[in-house]
Amino acid sequence: AEARDFSFDAAVSAIGKSYSDFCEKYPVLDEYTPTPKPISLSPLASLVGILGIYFPLTAEVGINTAQPQYSIPFSIAHELAHAKGIAREDEANFLAFAICADAPDPFVRYSGYLGAFEIVGGELYKINPSAYFDIASLLPERAISDLCAYSQFIGLADNSVSDALATLNDAHLKSATGTGSLSYTLALELIISYLIRR
């Protein structure tokens, strides 16, 4: 994807179109797609490590617009997956990847593939940091720069607050999915299976 400005509204429109196309192919998802809105207190959301949030009582999607630009389409697609009834984090991450990967816009595809690299690469790093760095070194310079910006962004979170929220989120996920925060990493298998079958 070429380096260019990609507005929040353009990301919302592109992801909405991708979901519409996806729902035509796979009518199992709810056709209703709420319009995501920027979180007005995005800097505060950044301090607690929130990229996006779905409010089920009002069917609203809020996105932290202070996150690195490349990750916004993936975050929008992820939160919209929740709005369409996908509760598990691994499935929402996988659907976000699939929506972005099939989008006609190259920047949205870039967001999806780099989001998938974060998931798959993060798991590889836990097992074999050396292999992770060998593979990451093959990425284009822009992707490396974007991943560094994302790392710095995540590092802004106040650890005591974000740790408390992570514990709360883990308890919520355990009650909803039975897997807790592990639910975020199970997307690895789904993404790899999708890429193999493509």
Backbone torsions as a table, in degrees:
resi	resn	phi	psi	omega
1	ALA	NA	133.6	179.8
2	GLU	-72.9	150.8	177.7
3	ALA	-72.0	119.1	179.6
4	ARG	-160.4	162.6	176.1
5	ASP	-73.5	137.6	178.8
6	PHE	-134.8	104.8	-173.2
7	SER	-70.8	161.1	176.5
8	PHE	-58.2	-45.0	-179.5
9	ASP	-62.8	-37.8	177.5
10	ALA	-65.2	-39.5	177.9
11	ALA	-64.8	-44.1	178.8
12	VAL	-60.0	-44.7	-179.5
13	SER	-64.0	-46.4	-178.3
14	ALA	-64.3	-43.3	179.4
15	ILE	-68.2	-39.0	176.7
16	GLY	-59.2	-43.2	178.3
17	LYS	-64.2	-42.8	179.3
18	SER	-62.7	-41.1	177.9
19	TYR	-65.8	-39.8	179.1
20	SER	-60.5	-46.7	177.8
21	ASP	-62.1	-42.7	-178.7
22	PHE	-63.8	-41.9	-179.0
23	CYS	-67.4	-28.8	174.9
24	GLU	-67.9	-40.9	179.6
25	LYS	-71.7	-39.3	-175.1
26	TYR	-127.2	85.5	-173.9
27	PRO	-70.0	8.9	179.4
28	VAL	-72.8	-24.5	178.4
29	LEU	-82.9	148.7	175.6
30	ASP	-61.1	133.1	-178.9
31	GLU	-73.4	-25.5	-178.3
32	TYR	-65.5	128.4	177.5
33	THR	-126.8	108.1	177.8
34	PRO	-66.5	156.9	178.1
35	THR	-87.7	114.8	178.4
36	PRO	-62.3	148.8	179.3
37	LYS	-126.5	149.3	174.6
38	PRO	-65.2	142.1	173.1
39	ILE	-73.7	122.7	-175.0
40	SER	-65.0	-26.2	178.2
41	LEU	-106.8	48.9	-178.0
42	SER	-55.3	-40.8	177.7
43	PRO	-60.3	-36.5	177.2
44	LEU	-68.7	-41.8	177.1
45	ALA	-59.3	-37.1	178.9
46	SER	-62.6	-37.9	-178.6
47	LEU	-65.7	-24.4	179.2
48	VAL	-107.2	8.0	173.7
49	GLY	77.6	26.1	-179.9
50	ILE	-95.3	122.8	176.3
51	LEU	-92.6	-32.9	-179.9
52	GLY	-167.3	165.8	-178.6
53	ILE	-152.3	143.1	174.7
54	TYR	-111.7	127.5	177.8
55	PHE	-100.9	99.7	-175.0
56	PRO	-65.3	-29.1	-178.2
57	LEU	-68.6	-30.5	-179.7
58	THR	-112.2	-1.6	-177.9
59	ALA	55.0	42.3	178.8
60	GLU	-111.5	147.7	177.3
61	VAL	-116.7	126.3	176.8
62	GLY	-115.5	137.1	-177.7
63	ILE	-123.3	133.3	175.7
64	ASN	-75.5	109.5	-177.0
65	THR	-85.6	0.9	176.0
66	ALA	-85.5	-9.5	178.9
67	GLN	-70.0	161.6	178.8
68	PRO	-54.5	141.1	-173.4
69	GLN	-54.0	-41.4	-175.6
70	TYR	-63.0	-27.1	-175.5
71	SER	-86.8	-8.8	-177.8
72	ILE	-63.9	-47.4	178.6
73	PRO	-58.0	-41.5	179.4
74	PHE	-63.4	-43.1	179.4
75	SER	-63.1	-40.6	177.4
76	ILE	-61.8	-48.3	-179.1
77	ALA	-61.9	-38.5	179.6
78	HIS	-64.0	-49.4	-178.4
79	GLU	-67.4	-34.8	176.3
80	LEU	-66.6	-30.2	175.2
81	ALA	-60.4	-42.8	176.5
82	HIS	-61.7	-41.2	-179.7
83	ALA	-63.4	-25.4	-179.8
84	LYS	-92.6	11.8	173.7
85	GLY	98.5	5.5	178.4
86	ILE	-89.6	105.8	-174.7
87	ALA	-85.9	-39.1	-175.3
88	ARG	-68.6	138.3	-178.6
89	GLU	-66.2	-38.9	-180.0
90	ASP	-63.7	-41.5	179.6
91	GLU	-70.0	-36.8	177.0
92	ALA	-66.1	-40.4	176.4
93	ASN	-64.5	-43.2	179.2
94	PHE	-63.6	-45.9	-179.5
95	LEU	-63.5	-38.4	176.6
96	ALA	-59.2	-44.4	177.7
97	PHE	-61.2	-49.2	-177.6
98	ALA	-61.4	-41.5	179.4
99	ILE	-63.1	-47.5	-179.2
100	CYS	-67.8	-42.5	-176.7
101	ALA	-63.3	-29.4	-179.2
102	ASP	-95.6	3.7	-177.9
103	ALA	-72.3	146.2	177.5
104	PRO	-71.0	-25.5	-177.6
105	ASP	-78.5	126.9	-177.7
106	PRO	-63.5	-32.1	179.6
107	PHE	-69.1	-37.2	177.8
108	VAL	-67.2	-41.5	176.1
109	ARG	-60.4	-43.2	177.8
110	TYR	-57.4	-45.7	178.8
111	SER	-59.0	-43.4	179.9
112	GLY	-64.8	-46.2	-177.9
113	TYR	-70.7	-36.2	178.1
114	LEU	-71.6	-34.5	173.8
115	GLY	-62.4	-40.6	177.7
116	ALA	-65.9	-39.0	178.2
117	PHE	-62.2	-39.2	178.0
118	GLU	-59.5	-42.3	-178.5
119	ILE	-69.6	-53.7	-177.3
120	VAL	-68.2	-45.7	-179.8
121	GLY	-63.8	-37.3	178.3
122	GLY	-60.8	-40.0	178.0
123	GLU	-70.6	-39.1	177.3
124	LEU	-62.5	-42.0	-179.3
125	TYR	-58.5	-39.1	179.5
126	LYS	-62.9	-33.5	-176.0
127	ILE	-89.7	-42.6	-174.2
128	ASN	-149.4	85.5	-177.7
129	PRO	-56.0	-37.1	-179.3
130	SER	-62.8	-44.2	178.1
131	ALA	-64.6	-38.3	177.6
132	TYR	-58.8	-49.5	-177.4
133	PHE	-66.5	-33.8	176.0
134	ASP	-61.2	-44.7	-178.8
135	ILE	-72.5	-44.1	-179.3
136	ALA	-60.6	-31.6	-179.8
137	SER	-66.9	-16.7	179.0
138	LEU	-84.4	-10.7	-179.4
139	LEU	-69.9	152.5	174.7
140	PRO	-60.8	155.1	-178.1
141	GLU	-55.3	-40.3	-179.3
142	ARG	-63.1	-40.9	179.9
143	ALA	-64.2	-42.0	178.5
144	ILE	-62.2	-43.7	178.8
145	SER	-61.8	-42.9	179.2
146	ASP	-65.4	-40.5	178.5
147	LEU	-65.3	-37.4	176.7
148	CYS	-65.2	-42.2	178.3
149	ALA	-61.9	-39.2	179.3
150	TYR	-65.3	-43.2	178.3
151	SER	-60.0	-43.4	178.1
152	GLN	-64.8	-40.4	179.5
153	PHE	-62.0	-47.5	179.8
154	ILE	-63.5	-33.3	178.9
155	GLY	-67.8	-15.0	178.8
156	LEU	-71.8	-22.9	-175.7
157	ALA	-60.5	136.3	175.7
158	ASP	-68.0	113.8	-173.0
159	ASN	-57.7	-39.9	-177.8
160	SER	-67.3	-41.1	179.2
161	VAL	-71.7	-46.5	-177.8
162	SER	-66.9	-33.6	176.3
163	ASP	-65.0	-41.5	178.7
164	ALA	-64.4	-42.7	178.3
165	LEU	-67.2	-36.9	177.9
166	ALA	-62.6	-40.6	177.7
167	THR	-63.8	-43.6	177.9
168	LEU	-63.6	-44.3	179.3
169	ASN	-63.6	-40.8	178.7
170	ASP	-60.8	-43.6	178.2
171	ALA	-62.9	-42.2	178.1
172	HIS	-62.1	-46.1	-178.7
173	LEU	-65.2	-36.2	177.6
174	LYS	-63.5	-38.8	179.9
175	SER	-72.8	-31.5	-177.1
176	ALA	-87.2	-36.4	-171.9
177	THR	-122.9	-15.7	-178.6
178	GLY	83.0	-5.8	-177.0
179	THR	-112.7	-10.1	-179.0
180	GLY	63.9	-150.8	-176.5
181	SER	-66.9	-15.0	172.7
182	LEU	-57.3	-25.5	179.6
183	SER	-55.7	-28.5	179.3
184	TYR	-68.8	-35.0	-173.8
185	THR	-88.6	-13.0	179.4
186	LEU	-67.7	-13.0	177.1
187	ALA	-62.1	-24.0	179.4
188	LEU	-50.3	-51.9	-178.5
189	GLU	-63.0	-41.4	-179.5
190	LEU	-64.9	-43.7	-179.0
191	ILE	-64.8	-46.5	-179.4
192	ILE	-63.7	-42.9	178.0
193	SER	-60.4	-42.4	179.3
194	TYR	-61.4	-45.3	-178.2
195	LEU	-68.1	-36.3	178.8
196	ILE	-65.6	-38.8	-176.1
197	ARG	-83.7	-8.9	-176.4
198	ARG	-74.3	NA	NA
